[in-house]
Amino acid sequence: MKKSVAITLGVVIVGAGSWIGATWYTGKRIEESSQRHLAEANEKLAKLTPLFGLRIDQIKYERSLFSTQARYGLSLVKNDKSMDAMPAGMIEFDAVIEHGPFPKTALSRGALAPKLAFVHAEIAKTDNLKEVFALTKDVSPLISDAMVSYSGTTSSTSRIAPVATALQGNSIDFSGMVITGTFDRSLEAVTAHGVMDKLAVDGSKSNDPVVMAITGMTMDVNSRMGKFGVSMGDSDLKIKRIDVTRKGDDIKLSLDNFGYGVKLAEDDKNINVQAAYQTGDITVNDVALGNGQAVIKLAKLDGQAVKQLSDTYNQLLRQIMAQTEDEGLKDEQIQTMLDAGGKLLAGNPSFSIDPISWKTPKGESKLNFTLDLANPPDIKNLTPQEIAVQAIKRIDATLIISKPMVQDLATQYAIKKEGLTPEKAAEEADESVRQMAGMAEMLNVGKNDGDNIVGKFTFANGMGNLNGKEIPADELFSGLLGATGMGGMDDDDEAMPDMDQEEPAEGATPAVGVMQDFSLDTVSSLLDDMGITANKMDGNEGPVLVLDAGNTGASDLRLEFLCNDFTEKCLDLVMTATYKTKKPMPLKAINSWNQEYRWTRAYLDDKNQAVLQMDMNAEGGIGKDNLQILLNTFISIAEDFNTAAQAAPAK
């Protein structure tokens, strides 16, 4: 044998031996680290799913020289009796691990640099998943290919199988989904890009008939572990079009270009969060509603406090799930959460909406809102009202409503839904917008500024300001907390009224413009301001005002005072409109009215006349402005009731 040939053959033998040796060593290294990686994965799953728990178990692991055959099982860990309804069984995955440094499939795909492994994994067909495999026509529902480098970086491509099936007139058509991504173990960094062409569900033959189609969906993730132990980065979801039809409810909706994105960023101390939503054109029942966006921001969140609050929350969830009985949160657990929340407030975080907006060709309406928070001292000893006052450092809010936009939307709706002529629909929409603008001025929730209704609210240094009217903090927050049921007294003694306390002088009121009962003179004055003529007469329980029916169409319109014989105070008013029709209004029409209008009640009296009534109560105090709104509301509804009474076909 020639010397050159011998040398070449020796090189080949040494190279082949080195390759085989490296392959054997890589396979052994993968096997030795598999249990450690499995334990790490289960630890992460436990943190990600504190309410129930997922676990991965290794069922089989058979290593040969060039590859390994493995099977893993994913199962739900039930730790509470209430989870008995959760699905049982295990989802099993088959994995073929080709050992490096040169896995054959990686080489065939052009990856020439050395790799630790190429892994092909797919859901296995087991008895638990026979029905799923039937939907995917015996193709594994999930298939994944991954190339793993020696540095710990993984690039992968996963495919969710298409599904097309029909049953009893209902159908599902799913195009499948492809997800590509990378994972860098050293940085705990993840990138992913998912694409789905179509998901169509036709449930028109089901008990809840709905037809829905989602097309052109993409998902993107780009994140890494931050310095505070919280993932930082961006995530986005975009959908080209959504169509939904519910024939039973006569709803047809379409939405173009929906988008949602979250950005998390950090500096040396804080975490900042921004969530943005946007929609293209929305159409409901052939009415074009326009498009909108919302941007929500959380800034100056103390990073260490966020991490502690998250860990505390997850720990409490695991403790609750481990309890054999539903004991709720204990006092010390609640205190732990409050302490963690207090540390979060220590960084003076802020919340803002910048903006929420809605736009049509006729105009744009939007809300801008900023809330700056502070950490109240000695929070444990403060009442809810004191916490609210001291925790809120500043509020700035501006609401702009475009009157042409609202009028245009109302006009379109009246044409499409109520069948009105364009002229009549525009006339009614214009009247509704003028009433809305007038009510906004009357209640001081907005000022008319050209084509817009503008409302502004600020709060700072213990004083609120609503459109130029100052509101002390005590008055502002006592009202808000009282409405939410949080404004109670600290103990039972303070909650009880003092029976020995002197009654207020006759005619005195707790606040300007607030009535403690209904005065005949005051109510008559309000009616006069509304341009309604009233004639007084005596009633069984108090005075009665017989009103000019005006445009209500009523044969009799009256306001009855219900007074207490002992105190002579009138705490209740009943407004009644009676209608004479050629034939009695059908009960079906009256029932339909009562289902739709919650402010009033309708019925037939003993003469088969249609009657409409509304109750008003002054117990605890009622503002004059509020009473005038109620009176106006009844007059407006009475006009609508007249139309319904005249149009309803008699049996």
C-alpha positions in Angstrom: 0.0 0.0 0.0 1.3 3.4 -0.9 2.3 5.7 1.9 -0.1 8.5 0.8 -3.0 6.1 0.6 -2.2 4.8 4.1 -2.0 8.3 5.5 -5.4 9.3 3.9 -7.0 6.1 5.2 -5.6 6.8 8.6 -7.0 10.3 8.6 -10.4 9.0 7.6 -10.4 6.3 10.3 -9.3 8.8 13.0 -11.9 11.3 11.8 -14.6 8.7 11.8 -13.5 7.5 15.2 -13.5 11.1 16.5 -17.0 11.7 15.1 -18.3 8.4 16.6 -16.6 9.2 19.9 -18.0 12.7 20.0 -21.5 11.4 19.1 -21.3 8.8 21.9 -20.1 11.5 24.4 -22.8 13.9 23.3 -25.5 11.3 23.8 -24.2 10.5 27.2 -24.0 14.2 28.2 -27.7 14.6 27.0 -28.8 11.6 29.1 -27.0 12.8 32.2 -28.5 16.3 32.0 -32.0 15.2 31.0 -33.2 14.6 34.6 -31.9 18.0 35.7 -33.6 19.8 32.8 -36.8 17.9 33.6 -36.7 19.0 37.2 -36.1 22.6 36.1 -39.1 22.4 33.7 -41.4 21.1 36.4 -40.3 23.9 38.7 -41.2 26.5 36.1 -44.5 24.8 35.4 -45.4 24.9 39.1 -44.7 28.7 39.2 -46.6 29.4 35.9 -49.7 27.3 37.0 -50.2 27.9 40.7 -54.0 27.3 40.5 -53.8 23.7 39.3 -50.3 22.5 38.4 -48.8 20.7 35.4 -46.1 18.0 35.6 -43.9 16.3 33.0 -42.7 12.8 33.7 -40.2 10.7 31.7 -41.8 7.4 30.7 -39.1 5.9 28.4 -35.5 6.7 27.6 -33.5 4.4 25.2 -30.1 5.7 24.1 -28.2 4.2 21.2 -25.0 5.5 19.5 -26.4 8.1 17.1 -29.9 8.8 18.6 -32.2 8.4 21.6 -35.8 7.3 21.7 -37.7 8.9 24.6 -41.3 9.4 25.7 -42.6 12.0 28.1 -46.0 12.5 29.7 -47.7 15.8 30.6 -50.4 15.5 33.3 -52.6 17.7 35.5 -51.7 17.6 39.2 -55.0 17.7 41.1 -54.5 19.2 44.6 -58.1 20.1 45.5 -61.4 18.2 45.4 -63.0 21.1 43.4 -60.7 20.1 40.6 -62.4 16.7 40.1 -64.2 18.1 37.0 -60.8 18.9 35.4 -59.8 16.4 32.6 -57.8 13.3 33.8 -55.2 11.3 32.0 -51.9 12.1 30.5 -50.8 13.6 27.1 -47.7 11.7 25.9 -45.0 12.9 23.6 -42.6 10.9 21.6 -39.1 12.4 21.0 -36.3 11.3 18.7 -33.0 13.0 19.8 -30.2 12.9 17.2 -26.9 13.3 18.9 -24.4 16.0 17.9 -21.9 17.2 16.9 -23.4 16.7 13.4 -27.1 15.5 13.6 -28.0 14.2 10.2 -31.3 16.1 10.0 -29.6 19.3 11.0 -27.0 18.7 8.3 -29.7 18.0 5.7 -31.3 21.4 6.6 -28.1 23.3 6.0 -26.9 23.6 9.6 -23.2 22.9 9.1 -21.9 24.3 12.5 -21.7 21.7 15.3 -24.9 21.1 17.3 -25.6 19.4 20.6 -28.7 17.7 19.2 -31.6 17.8 16.8 -34.9 16.9 18.5 -38.1 15.8 16.7 -41.1 15.6 19.1 -44.8 15.0 18.5 -47.9 14.1 20.5 -48.3 10.3 20.7 -51.5 8.6 19.7 -52.9 7.1 22.9 -56.4 6.0 24.1 -56.9 9.4 25.7 -56.4 11.2 22.4 -58.1 8.9 19.9 -60.9 11.5 19.3 -58.3 14.3 18.7 -56.4 12.2 16.2 -59.7 11.5 14.4 -60.2 15.3 14.0 -56.6 15.7 12.6 -57.0 12.7 10.3 -54.4 10.7 12.2 -51.8 13.4 12.0 -50.2 14.3 15.3 -51.9 17.4 16.7 -48.6 19.0 17.6 -45.2 18.4 15.9 -42.0 20.2 16.9 -38.4 20.2 15.4 -35.6 21.9 17.4 -31.9 22.4 16.9 -30.0 22.7 20.2 -26.5 24.3 20.2 -23.7 23.5 22.7 -24.2 26.9 24.2 -27.8 26.1 25.2 -29.5 28.2 22.4 -32.4 26.4 20.8 -34.2 27.2 17.5 -37.5 25.5 16.8 -40.4 25.1 14.5 -43.7 23.8 15.8 -46.9 22.9 13.8 -50.4 22.6 15.1 -52.3 20.3 12.8 -55.3 21.5 10.7 -58.8 20.4 11.7 -61.8 20.2 9.5 -64.9 18.4 10.8 -68.7 18.6 10.8 -71.3 17.2 13.2 -75.1 17.5 13.1 -74.9 20.6 10.9 -72.2 22.4 12.8 -68.6 22.6 11.6 -65.1 23.7 12.5 -62.4 24.6 9.9 -59.0 25.3 11.4 -56.1 26.0 9.1 -53.5 24.9 11.6 -50.7 27.1 13.0 -47.0 27.4 12.6 -44.8 28.7 15.4 -41.1 29.5 15.0 -38.8 30.7 17.8 -35.6 30.6 19.7 -34.6 30.1 23.3 -31.3 31.3 24.9 -30.8 29.4 28.1 -28.1 31.7 29.5 -30.2 34.8 29.1 -33.6 33.1 29.5 -34.5 34.9 26.3 -37.4 33.8 24.1 -38.4 34.9 20.6 -41.5 33.4 18.9 -43.6 34.1 15.8 -46.9 32.3 15.2 -49.1 32.4 12.1 -52.7 31.1 11.7 -54.6 31.6 8.5 -58.1 30.8 9.5 -60.4 29.5 12.3 -64.1 29.2 11.3 -66.8 27.9 13.5 -70.3 27.3 12.2 -72.6 26.6 15.2 -75.8 27.7 13.5 -77.5 24.3 14.4 -76.5 24.3 18.0 -78.5 25.5 21.1 -76.5 28.7 21.0 -76.4 29.4 17.3 -73.3 31.5 16.4 -71.1 31.7 13.3 -67.6 33.0 13.7 -64.6 33.4 11.5 -61.1 34.6 12.5 -58.6 35.2 9.6 -55.0 36.3 9.4 -53.8 35.9 13.0 -50.1 36.5 14.0 -48.5 36.4 17.4 -45.0 37.7 18.3 -43.0 37.4 21.5 -39.5 38.8 22.3 -38.6 38.6 25.9 -35.7 38.1 28.3 -35.4 37.7 32.1 -34.9 41.1 33.7 -32.8 42.0 36.6 -35.7 41.8 39.1 -36.6 38.2 38.1 -39.5 39.4 35.8 -39.6 38.8 32.1 -39.0 42.0 30.1 -39.8 42.6 26.4 -42.6 42.8 23.9 -45.6 40.6 22.9 -48.1 41.3 20.2 -51.3 39.8 18.7 -52.8 40.9 15.4 -55.9 39.6 13.6 -56.8 40.7 10.1 -60.5 40.2 10.4 -63.2 38.8 12.8 -66.8 38.1 11.7 -69.5 37.0 14.2 -73.2 36.4 13.4 -75.8 35.4 16.0 -79.1 35.0 14.1 -81.1 34.4 17.3 -80.1 37.9 18.6 -80.1 39.5 15.2 -76.4 40.4 15.6 -73.9 40.7 12.7 -70.5 42.0 13.7 -67.3 42.5 11.7 -63.9 43.8 12.9 -60.9 44.6 10.8 -57.3 44.8 11.9 -57.5 44.1 15.6 -54.2 44.5 17.5 -53.0 44.1 21.0 -49.5 44.6 22.3 -47.7 44.7 25.7 -44.3 46.3 26.4 -42.3 45.8 29.6 -39.2 47.8 30.2 -36.9 48.4 33.2 -34.3 50.7 34.5 -32.1 50.5 37.6 -35.0 50.7 40.0 -38.4 50.6 38.2 -40.5 48.5 35.8 -42.7 50.3 33.2 -45.6 48.6 31.5 -47.5 49.7 28.4 -50.5 47.9 26.9 -51.9 49.1 23.6 -55.2 48.0 21.8 -56.4 49.1 18.4 -59.2 48.2 16.1 -59.8 48.9 12.5 -63.3 49.5 11.2 -66.1 47.9 13.3 -69.5 47.2 11.7 -72.5 46.1 13.6 -75.7 45.1 11.7 -74.4 47.1 8.7 -73.8 50.2 10.8 -70.2 51.4 10.5 -69.2 52.4 14.0 -65.7 53.6 13.3 -62.3 52.5 14.8 -60.6 53.0 18.1 -57.5 52.6 20.2 -56.5 52.5 23.8 -53.1 52.9 25.4 -52.7 52.1 29.1 -49.5 52.7 31.0 -48.1 51.8 34.4 -44.9 53.7 35.3 -42.5 53.7 38.2 -43.4 50.3 39.6 -40.6 49.4 42.0 -39.0 46.3 40.6 -38.2 44.6 43.8 -41.7 45.2 45.1 -43.3 43.8 41.9 -41.2 40.6 42.3 -42.1 40.3 46.0 -45.8 40.9 45.3 -45.8 38.3 42.5 -44.1 35.7 44.7 -46.4 36.4 47.6 -49.5 36.1 45.5 -48.4 32.8 43.9 -47.4 31.5 47.4 -50.8 32.3 48.8 -52.5 30.7 45.8 -50.6 27.5 46.4 -51.5 27.6 50.1 -55.2 28.1 49.3 -55.2 25.2 46.8 -53.5 22.9 49.4 -56.3 23.5 51.9 -58.8 20.7 52.3 -61.6 23.2 53.1 -62.4 26.6 51.7 -61.2 28.7 54.6 -60.6 31.9 52.6 -57.7 34.2 53.3 -56.4 34.5 56.9 -55.7 37.8 58.5 -52.0 37.3 58.4 -52.2 36.4 54.7 -54.2 39.5 53.9 -51.7 41.6 55.9 -48.8 40.0 53.9 -50.5 41.1 50.7 -51.1 44.6 52.1 -47.5 44.9 53.1 -46.3 43.9 49.6 -48.8 46.4 48.1 -47.5 49.1 50.4 -43.9 48.6 49.2 -45.2 48.9 45.6 -46.8 52.3 46.5 -43.5 53.4 48.0 -42.1 54.1 44.5 -44.9 56.6 43.8 -46.2 54.7 40.7 -48.5 56.2 38.2 -51.4 54.9 36.0 -52.5 56.6 32.8 -54.8 56.1 29.8 -53.2 58.0 27.0 -55.7 57.9 25.3 -58.9 55.8 24.8 -60.2 57.2 21.6 -63.0 56.4 19.1 -63.0 57.9 15.6 -65.4 58.1 12.7 -65.4 60.2 9.6 -67.5 62.7 11.5 -65.2 63.2 14.5 -63.3 61.7 17.3 -64.1 61.2 21.0 -61.4 60.4 23.5 -60.4 60.1 27.2 -57.1 61.0 28.7 -56.5 60.0 32.3 -53.5 60.2 34.7 -53.4 58.9 38.3 -50.2 59.5 40.4 -50.1 57.5 43.6 -48.3 57.8 46.9 -47.7 55.5 49.9 -49.8 56.7 52.9 -48.0 56.7 56.2 -49.3 54.4 58.9 -51.7 52.7 56.4 -52.8 50.1 58.9 -54.6 52.6 61.1 -56.3 54.5 58.3 -60.0 54.3 57.2 -60.7 53.4 53.5 -61.6 57.1 52.9 -58.3 58.3 54.5 -56.3 55.7 52.4 -58.0 56.9 49.2 -57.3 60.6 50.0 -53.7 60.0 51.0 -52.8 57.4 48.4 -53.9 59.6 45.5 -51.3 62.3 44.8 -52.9 63.7 41.7 -55.6 63.0 39.1 -55.9 64.6 35.7 -58.8 63.6 33.4 -60.2 65.0 30.2 -63.1 63.6 28.3 -64.0 64.9 24.8 -67.2 63.7 23.1 -67.7 64.7 19.5 -71.4 65.7 19.0 -71.3 65.2 15.2 -69.8 61.7 15.7 -72.6 60.7 18.2 -75.3 62.2 16.0 -74.0 60.3 12.9 -73.9 57.0 14.7 -77.4 57.5 16.1 -78.7 58.4 12.7 -77.2 55.3 11.1 -78.6 53.1 13.8 -82.1 54.6 13.5 -82.1 54.1 9.7 -80.8 50.5 9.8 -82.4 49.2 13.0 -85.6 51.2 13.3 -86.4 51.7 9.6 -86.7 55.5 9.9 -86.2 57.7 6.9 -82.8 59.5 6.8 -84.5 62.8 7.4 -86.5 61.6 10.4 -83.5 59.7 11.8 -81.3 62.8 11.5 -84.0 64.9 13.2 -84.3 62.5 16.2 -80.5 62.1 16.5 -80.1 65.9 16.6 -82.7 66.2 19.3 -81.1 63.4 21.4 -77.6 65.0 21.1 -79.0 68.4 22.1 -80.7 66.8 25.2 -77.4 65.0 26.0 -75.5 68.3 25.8 -78.0 70.1 27.9 -78.0 67.4 30.6 -74.2 67.5 30.7 -74.3 71.2 31.3 -77.0 70.8 33.9 -75.2 68.1 35.9 -71.8 69.9 35.4 -70.3 66.8 33.9 -69.3 68.6 30.7 -69.2 72.0 28.9 -70.3 72.6 25.3 -67.3 73.7 23.3 -68.3 74.1 19.6 -68.8 70.6 18.2 -67.6 68.9 21.4 -68.7 68.3 24.9 -65.7 68.6 27.1 -65.4 67.4 30.7 -62.3 68.1 32.9 -61.5 66.8 36.3 -58.4 67.4 38.5 -57.5 66.4 42.0 -54.5 67.6 44.0 -53.7 68.7 47.6 -57.0 67.4 48.9 -59.2 69.3 46.5 -61.1 68.1 43.4 -62.2 70.3 40.5 -64.9 69.3 38.1 -65.3 71.7 35.2 -64.4 74.7 37.4 -66.4 73.5 40.5 -64.3 72.7 43.5 -65.1 69.5 45.4 -63.4 68.8 48.8 -61.8 65.4 49.2 -64.0 64.4 52.0 -67.1 65.0 49.9 -65.6 63.4 46.8 -64.3 60.2 48.4 -67.1 59.7 50.8 -69.5 59.6 47.9 -67.4 57.2 45.9 -66.7 54.8 48.8 -70.3 54.9 49.9 -71.4 53.9 46.4 -69.0 50.9 46.6 -70.1 49.9 50.1 -66.7 50.8 51.6 -67.8 53.9 53.4 -69.2 52.3 56.6 -68.3 53.3 60.1 -65.4 51.8 62.0 -67.6 50.2 64.7 -71.2 49.5 65.4 -71.6 52.3 67.9 -70.7 55.0 65.3 -73.0 53.4 62.8 -76.1 53.8 65.0 -77.9 57.1 64.9 -77.9 59.3 68.1 -81.5 59.3 69.2 -80.9 62.2 71.6 -79.5 64.4 68.9 -81.5 67.5 68.1 -83.5 67.4 64.9 -82.5 70.0 62.3 -84.6 73.2 62.1 -87.6 73.1 59.9 -86.8 74.0 56.3 -83.1 73.4 56.8 -81.3 71.1 54.2 -78.0 69.3 54.6 -76.7 70.7 51.3 -77.6 73.4 48.8 -80.1 72.1 46.3 -80.9 68.9 48.2 -84.5 68.2 49.4 -85.2 65.9 52.3 -88.9 65.6 51.2 -91.1 66.7 48.3 -92.5 70.2 48.8 -95.5 71.2 46.7 -94.1 74.7 46.1 -90.6 73.3 45.0 -92.1 70.7 42.7 -94.5 73.2 41.2 -91.6 75.6 40.6 -89.6 72.9 38.8 -92.6 72.0 36.6 -93.0 75.7 35.8 -89.3 75.9 34.8 -89.9 73.0 32.4 -92.9 74.8 30.8 -95.5 72.4 32.2 -98.8 73.9 33.5 -100.0 72.2 36.7 -103.4 72.5 38.6 -103.5 71.5 42.2 -106.2 69.2 43.7 -106.6 67.1 46.8 -105.8 63.4 46.8 -106.2 60.5 49.3 -102.6 60.6 50.5 -101.5 64.1 49.7 -101.9 66.9 47.1 -102.1 66.0 43.4 -100.9 68.1 40.5 -102.8 67.5 37.3 -100.5 68.4 34.4 -100.9 69.6 30.8 -100.4 66.4 28.8 -98.4 68.3 26.1 -96.9 65.9 23.5 -97.3 62.8 25.7 -100.6 61.8 24.1 -102.0 61.0 27.5 -105.6 61.6 28.4 -104.6 62.2 32.0 -101.2 63.2 33.3 -100.7 63.7 37.0 -98.2 63.9 39.9 -99.3 62.5 43.2 -97.7 63.3 46.6 -97.6 60.4 49.1 -97.3 61.9 52.6 -97.0 60.6 56.1 -100.0 61.5 58.3 -97.9 61.8 61.4 -94.9 63.8 60.1 -96.7 65.4 57.2 -93.6 64.9 55.1 -94.0 63.7 51.5 -91.2 61.3 50.8 -92.7 59.7 47.6 -94.0 61.0 44.3 -95.8 59.0 41.7 -96.1 60.3 38.2 -98.9 58.7 36.1 -99.9 58.9 32.5 -103.2 57.3 31.4 -104.0 56.6 27.7 -107.4 56.2 26.0 -107.1 54.0 23.0 -109.8 52.7 20.6 -109.0 49.1 21.7 -107.1 48.0 24.8 -103.4 47.7 24.5 -102.4 44.0 24.3 -100.8 42.5 27.4 -98.0 41.1 25.2 -97.1 44.7 24.2 -97.2 45.8 27.8 -95.0 42.9 28.9 -92.5 43.7 26.1 -92.5 47.4 27.3 -91.8 46.4 30.9 -88.9 44.2 29.8 -87.2 47.0 27.9 -87.8 50.1 30.1 -86.6 49.7 33.6 -87.5 53.2 34.8 -91.2 52.8 34.5 -94.0 50.3 34.8 -97.0 49.8 32.5 -100.3 48.0 33.1 -104.0 48.1 32.2 -106.4 49.7 34.8 -109.9 48.4 35.6 -111.2 50.4 32.6 -108.7 48.6 30.3 -106.8 51.9 29.8 -103.1 51.7 29.4 -101.2 53.3 32.3 -97.6 54.3 32.7 -96.1 55.1 36.1 -92.8 56.1 37.7 -92.0 56.3 41.4 -89.6 58.9 42.9 -88.3 58.8 46.5 -86.6 61.5 48.6 -85.6 59.4 51.6 -82.0 60.3 52.4 -82.2 63.4 50.2 -82.6 64.1 46.5 -81.2 66.9 44.5 -83.4 69.4 42.7 -81.5 68.8 39.5 -81.9 65.1 39.9 -85.7 65.4 40.4 -85.9 67.6 37.3 -84.0 65.0 35.3 -86.5 62.3 36.5 -89.5 64.4 35.6 -88.0 65.1 32.1 -87.2 61.4 31.7 -90.8 60.4 32.4 -92.2 63.0 30.0 -89.8 61.7 27.2 -90.7 58.0 28.0 -94.4 58.8 28.0 -94.1 60.1 24.5 -92.5 56.8 23.4 -95.2 54.8 25.3 -97.9 56.7 23.5 -96.4 55.6 20.2 -96.2 52.0 21.4 -99.8 52.1 22.7 -101.2 53.5 19.4 -99.2 51.2 17.2 -99.8 47.9 19.1 -102.3 45.7 17.3 -105.2 44.6 19.5 -106.3 41.0 19.7 
